Amino acid sequence: MRIMLVTDAWEPQVNGVVRTMKRVSAECEALGHEWDIVSPNDGFRTMPLPTYPEIKLAFGARKQIEERFLDFEPDAVHIATEGPLGWAARGICLKHKMPFTSSYHTRFPEYVNARLPIPLWAGYKYVRQFHRYSGRVMVATVSMMEELTARGFNNIAAWSRGVDTDLFHPDKRQEDRGPYKDLEGPIFLNVGRVAVEKNIEAFLELDLPGTKVVVGDGPAREELMKKYPDAVFPGSKFGDELGSYFANADVFCFPSLTDTFGLVILEAMAAGTPVAGFNVPGPKDLIPGTNAGAINDDLAKACIECLDLDRDVAHKHAQAFSWKACAEQFIDNLEPLPVPERKRFWKRFKSLRRRKKVPESS
């Protein structure tokens, strides 16, 4: 199939949406599918997101997206985010009666509420309207599917995630503890965007032995470094170096209340590091009953419990999640036009464009 992906989140952003869609698109290409990816990097007029300037919002893009839609003639359209590009693509699909799917990567109302004085009910009204006409709303966990269904969402479909078990592997654990060799143990690690909605301060406030390490960058990093001088903030890490940070930690602490899954949970487990989290979507879907981590409303207790867990069990649990299976599930969830209808659909638009004397792409 030819798949058009529209996303407000793309490189150079480093977050779960970008990493998921990059890996899924690569896996789908290996299966023979073709992509046209619309992102803020495509020359649109952008402005920084208030309170988070690293994220660029693209406005006035509808005409260009529509031209690309008509030129690419996608078999399926997927809208990954509820931002300006997502709304533009949604409008184009509704205008041309093109089916589309969408995904719910972040607990958007909670995310916004953590940054701005916007009540949750207003946030949920916004996202319900956005996803209202989506053929399928892809959601990562059972608990999020139940939560969204209870909030009036329709057409919810399961779409799990994967993990690179070569990059994140126990073999990267070193006798001298690698990046932590000069730090007092045990090492409690957090990896991700250093921003208020990630609730990292809840982790840094915990009364724990050893050292807390926060890997990543973001708008809250400088403030947290000043407020918590005993914690270590090495910045963003990638590739094998990131794998070493995961594997050499003793416990991975996931304090977020706004994620729908948490890719870093699987990455930590794949590296053999047990994960501690709150009893919220993501941790409560991936951890209970696995002996690969612990959840508790008292996050410090969960962290201490993880110190006694078997690292091999955590690694084996993560091996059940593959990116290929994630990509295949994504393809199964798409809502392409049936082949006969698809041919008539694009034939009609080609005829319309010729009448309007709009040149087709070569």
C-alpha positions as CSV (number, residue, x, y, z in Angstrom):
1,M,0.0,0.0,0.0
2,R,0.9,3.7,-0.3
3,I,0.5,5.1,3.2
4,M,0.3,8.9,4.0
5,L,1.4,9.6,7.5
6,V,0.6,13.1,9.0
7,T,2.4,13.9,12.2
8,D,3.1,17.1,14.2
9,A,5.9,15.2,15.9
10,W,9.0,14.3,14.0
11,E,12.8,14.7,14.0
12,P,14.7,16.4,15.6
13,Q,12.2,15.8,18.4
14,V,13.1,12.9,20.6
15,N,9.9,11.3,22.0
16,G,7.8,8.1,21.8
17,V,5.7,9.3,18.9
18,V,8.8,9.9,16.7
19,R,10.6,6.8,17.7
20,T,7.5,4.6,17.2
21,M,6.6,6.0,13.8
22,K,10.2,6.0,12.5
23,R,10.6,2.3,13.4
24,V,7.1,1.3,12.2
25,S,7.6,3.1,8.8
26,A,11.0,1.3,8.4
27,E,9.4,-2.1,9.2
28,C,6.5,-1.4,6.9
29,E,8.9,-0.5,4.0
30,A,10.7,-3.8,4.6
31,L,7.2,-5.4,4.1
32,G,6.8,-3.6,0.7
33,H,4.7,-0.6,1.7
34,E,5.5,3.0,0.5
35,W,5.2,6.1,2.7
36,D,4.7,9.9,2.3
37,I,5.4,11.5,5.6
38,V,4.0,15.0,6.3
39,S,5.8,16.7,9.2
40,P,6.7,20.2,10.4
41,N,10.0,19.8,8.6
42,D,8.4,20.1,5.2
43,G,8.8,23.9,4.7
44,F,5.6,24.9,6.5
45,R,5.3,28.1,8.5
46,T,6.0,27.1,12.1
47,M,5.9,28.6,15.5
48,P,7.3,27.2,18.8
49,L,4.9,25.5,21.1
50,P,4.3,27.8,24.1
51,T,6.3,26.5,27.2
52,Y,8.1,24.0,24.9
53,P,10.0,25.8,22.1
54,E,11.7,22.6,20.9
55,I,8.4,21.5,19.4
56,K,7.4,23.4,16.2
57,L,3.8,23.8,15.3
58,A,3.0,24.1,11.6
59,F,0.2,26.3,10.4
60,G,-1.3,27.2,7.1
61,A,-0.4,23.8,5.7
62,R,-3.7,22.5,4.5
63,K,-3.3,23.5,0.8
64,Q,0.1,21.9,0.5
65,I,-1.0,18.8,2.3
66,E,-4.0,18.5,0.0
67,E,-1.8,18.8,-3.1
68,R,0.5,16.1,-1.7
69,F,-2.6,13.9,-0.9
70,L,-3.8,14.3,-4.5
71,D,-0.4,13.7,-6.0
72,F,0.6,10.7,-3.8
73,E,-2.8,9.0,-4.2
74,P,-2.5,7.1,-0.9
75,D,-4.3,3.8,-0.3
76,A,-4.5,4.7,3.4
77,V,-4.1,7.8,5.6
78,H,-2.9,7.7,9.2
79,I,-2.9,10.8,11.5
80,A,-0.6,10.4,14.4
81,T,-1.1,13.6,16.4
82,E,-3.8,16.0,17.4
83,G,-1.9,19.1,16.4
84,P,-2.4,21.6,13.5
85,L,-1.1,19.2,10.8
86,G,-3.4,16.5,12.2
87,W,-6.4,18.8,12.1
88,A,-5.5,19.9,8.5
89,A,-5.2,16.2,7.3
90,R,-8.5,15.3,9.1
91,G,-10.3,18.1,7.3
92,I,-8.9,17.0,3.9
93,C,-10.0,13.4,4.5
94,L,-13.5,14.5,5.5
95,K,-13.7,16.8,2.5
96,H,-12.8,14.1,0.0
97,K,-14.5,11.3,1.9
98,M,-11.3,9.4,2.3
99,P,-11.2,7.0,5.3
100,F,-8.4,7.6,7.8
101,T,-7.1,6.2,11.0
102,S,-5.5,8.0,14.0
103,S,-3.5,7.1,17.1
104,Y,-3.6,8.1,20.7
105,H,0.1,8.3,21.8
106,T,-0.2,10.7,24.7
107,R,-2.8,11.4,27.4
108,F,-3.2,14.7,25.7
109,P,-5.7,16.3,28.2
110,E,-3.4,15.5,31.1
111,Y,-0.3,16.6,29.1
112,V,-1.9,20.0,28.5
113,N,-3.3,20.3,32.0
114,A,0.2,19.8,33.4
115,R,1.4,22.9,31.4
116,L,-1.6,25.2,31.1
117,P,-4.7,26.0,33.2
118,I,-7.0,24.0,30.9
119,P,-9.4,21.7,32.6
120,L,-9.4,18.0,31.8
121,W,-13.0,18.0,30.6
122,A,-12.1,20.6,27.9
123,G,-9.1,18.6,26.8
124,Y,-11.2,15.4,26.4
125,K,-13.8,17.3,24.5
126,Y,-11.0,18.4,22.1
127,V,-9.5,14.9,21.5
128,R,-12.9,13.3,21.3
129,Q,-13.9,15.6,18.5
130,F,-10.5,15.1,16.8
131,H,-10.9,11.3,16.7
132,R,-14.6,11.2,16.2
133,Y,-14.5,10.3,12.5
134,S,-11.4,8.1,12.6
135,G,-12.1,4.6,11.3
136,R,-9.9,3.2,14.0
137,V,-8.2,5.0,17.0
138,M,-5.0,3.0,17.7
139,V,-4.2,2.7,21.4
140,A,-1.2,1.0,22.9
141,T,-2.6,-0.7,26.1
142,V,-5.8,-2.4,27.4
143,S,-6.1,0.1,30.2
144,M,-6.0,3.1,27.8
145,M,-8.6,1.4,25.6
146,E,-10.9,1.0,28.6
147,E,-10.3,4.5,29.8
148,L,-11.0,6.1,26.4
149,T,-14.1,3.9,25.9
150,A,-15.4,5.1,29.3
151,R,-14.8,8.7,28.1
152,G,-17.0,8.2,25.0
153,F,-14.4,7.3,22.3
154,N,-15.5,4.9,19.6
155,N,-13.6,2.5,17.2
156,I,-10.8,1.8,19.6
157,A,-8.2,-0.7,18.2
158,A,-5.2,-2.3,20.0
159,W,-1.7,-1.4,18.7
160,S,1.1,-2.5,20.9
161,R,4.8,-1.4,20.7
162,G,8.2,-3.1,20.1
163,V,11.7,-2.9,21.4
164,D,15.2,-3.3,19.9
165,T,16.5,-6.2,21.8
166,D,19.9,-6.0,20.2
167,L,20.5,-2.3,21.1
168,F,19.0,-2.8,24.6
169,H,20.6,-5.9,26.0
170,P,22.1,-7.2,29.3
171,D,25.4,-7.8,27.6
172,K,26.1,-4.0,27.8
173,R,26.3,-4.3,31.6
174,Q,30.0,-3.9,32.7
175,E,31.8,-4.9,35.8
176,D,32.9,-1.3,36.5
177,R,29.3,-0.2,35.9
178,G,30.3,1.8,32.8
179,P,28.9,5.3,32.8
180,Y,28.2,5.0,36.6
181,K,31.6,3.7,37.7
182,D,32.3,6.8,39.8
183,L,28.8,7.1,41.3
184,E,27.5,5.7,44.5
185,G,25.1,2.7,44.0
186,P,22.5,1.6,43.6
187,I,21.7,3.6,40.4
188,F,18.1,4.6,39.9
189,L,17.6,5.8,36.2
190,N,15.1,7.8,34.3
191,V,15.4,8.3,30.5
192,G,13.2,10.6,28.4
193,R,12.1,14.1,27.7
194,V,12.9,16.3,30.7
195,A,9.6,18.2,30.9
196,V,6.9,18.9,33.4
197,E,4.4,16.4,32.0
198,K,6.9,13.6,32.6
199,N,6.6,14.1,36.4
200,I,10.4,13.7,36.8
201,E,10.3,15.8,40.0
202,A,8.3,13.0,41.7
203,F,11.3,10.7,41.0
204,L,13.9,13.2,42.2
205,E,11.9,13.8,45.4
206,L,12.1,10.1,46.4
207,D,14.1,9.1,49.5
208,L,16.3,6.5,47.9
209,P,19.8,5.2,48.6
210,G,22.5,5.6,46.0
211,T,22.3,8.0,43.0
212,K,19.5,9.2,40.8
213,V,20.4,9.7,37.1
214,V,18.2,11.5,34.5
215,V,19.2,10.9,30.9
216,G,17.7,13.3,28.3
217,D,17.0,16.9,27.6
218,G,14.1,19.2,27.6
219,P,12.7,22.5,29.0
220,A,12.8,21.5,32.6
221,R,16.3,20.2,32.7
222,E,18.2,23.3,33.8
223,E,15.7,24.1,36.6
224,L,15.8,20.5,37.9
225,M,19.6,20.5,37.8
226,K,19.7,23.5,40.1
227,K,17.0,22.2,42.4
228,Y,18.5,18.7,42.7
229,P,22.3,19.0,42.7
230,D,22.8,15.5,44.0
231,A,21.2,14.0,40.9
232,V,23.2,13.4,37.7
233,F,22.0,14.9,34.4
234,P,24.3,13.6,31.6
235,G,22.1,14.9,28.8
236,S,20.7,13.0,25.8
237,K,22.4,9.7,24.9
238,F,21.9,7.6,21.8
239,G,22.7,4.2,20.3
240,D,25.1,1.9,22.2
241,E,25.9,4.6,24.8
242,L,22.2,4.8,25.7
243,G,22.0,1.0,25.8
244,S,24.9,1.1,28.3
245,Y,23.1,3.6,30.5
246,F,20.0,1.3,30.6
247,A,22.0,-1.9,31.2
248,N,24.2,-0.6,34.0
249,A,21.4,0.9,36.1
250,D,20.0,-1.1,38.9
251,V,16.4,0.2,38.6
252,F,14.6,2.2,36.0
253,C,12.0,4.6,37.5
254,F,9.1,5.7,35.3
255,P,7.1,8.4,37.2
256,S,5.1,9.6,34.2
257,L,1.3,10.0,34.6
258,T,0.6,11.1,31.0
259,D,2.1,8.4,28.8
260,T,-0.1,5.8,27.2
261,F,2.6,3.1,27.0
262,G,6.2,4.1,27.7
263,L,8.7,2.7,25.2
264,V,11.5,3.2,27.8
265,I,9.8,0.6,30.0
266,L,10.5,-2.1,27.4
267,E,13.9,-0.7,26.7
268,A,14.9,-0.9,30.4
269,M,13.5,-4.4,30.7
270,A,15.3,-5.5,27.5
271,A,18.5,-4.4,29.1
272,G,17.7,-6.4,32.2
273,T,16.8,-3.5,34.4
274,P,13.6,-3.9,36.4
275,V,11.1,-1.0,36.2
276,A,9.3,0.9,38.9
277,G,6.2,2.9,38.1
278,F,2.9,4.2,39.4
279,N,-0.3,2.3,39.0
280,V,-1.3,4.1,35.8
281,P,-1.7,3.2,32.1
282,G,1.5,1.9,30.7
283,P,3.2,0.6,33.9
284,K,0.1,-1.3,35.0
285,D,-0.3,-2.9,31.6
286,L,3.3,-4.0,31.2
287,I,4.6,-4.8,34.7
288,P,2.1,-6.6,37.1
289,G,2.6,-10.4,37.2
290,T,5.8,-10.3,35.2
291,N,8.4,-10.1,38.0
292,A,10.1,-7.6,35.6
293,G,9.2,-4.6,37.8
294,A,6.9,-3.2,40.4
295,I,4.1,-0.7,40.5
296,N,2.9,1.1,43.6
297,D,1.2,4.4,44.5
298,D,4.3,4.8,46.7
299,L,6.9,5.0,44.0
300,A,9.8,4.7,46.5
301,K,8.5,1.3,47.6
302,A,8.3,0.1,44.0
303,C,11.9,1.2,43.4
304,I,13.2,-0.6,46.5
305,E,11.2,-3.8,45.5
306,C,12.9,-3.7,42.1
307,L,16.4,-4.1,43.7
308,D,15.6,-7.7,44.6
309,L,14.2,-8.8,41.2
310,D,15.9,-11.1,38.7
311,R,17.4,-9.1,35.8
312,D,17.1,-12.2,33.5
313,V,13.4,-12.3,34.0
314,A,13.0,-8.6,32.9
315,H,15.1,-9.3,29.8
316,K,13.0,-12.3,28.8
317,H,9.7,-10.5,29.3
318,A,10.8,-7.7,26.9
319,Q,11.7,-10.3,24.2
320,A,8.0,-10.9,23.6
321,F,7.7,-7.5,22.0
322,S,8.9,-7.1,18.4
323,W,8.8,-4.1,16.1
324,K,7.8,-6.3,13.2
325,A,4.7,-7.5,15.0
326,C,4.0,-3.9,15.9
327,A,4.2,-2.9,12.2
328,E,2.0,-5.8,11.1
329,Q,-0.6,-4.8,13.7
330,F,-0.5,-1.2,12.4
331,I,-1.1,-2.3,8.8
332,D,-4.0,-4.5,9.9
333,N,-5.6,-1.5,11.7
334,L,-5.4,0.8,8.7
335,E,-8.6,1.5,6.8
336,P,-7.7,1.6,3.1
337,L,-10.4,1.9,0.4
338,P,-11.3,-1.4,-1.2
339,V,-9.3,-1.9,-4.4
340,P,-12.3,-1.4,-6.9
341,E,-13.5,1.7,-5.0
342,R,-9.9,3.0,-4.7
343,K,-9.5,2.9,-8.5
344,R,-12.8,4.8,-9.0
345,F,-11.9,7.3,-6.3
346,W,-8.6,8.3,-7.8
347,K,-9.9,8.2,-11.4
348,R,-12.5,10.7,-10.3
349,F,-9.9,13.1,-8.9
350,K,-7.7,12.8,-11.9
351,S,-10.6,13.7,-14.1
352,L,-11.4,16.7,-11.8
353,R,-7.9,17.9,-11.9
354,R,-7.7,17.7,-15.7
355,R,-10.9,19.8,-15.9
356,K,-9.3,22.4,-13.6
357,K,-6.1,22.2,-15.6
358,V,-4.1,21.4,-12.6
359,P,-0.9,19.5,-13.7
360,E,-0.4,16.1,-12.2
361,S,3.0,15.2,-10.7
362,S,5.2,13.1,-13.0
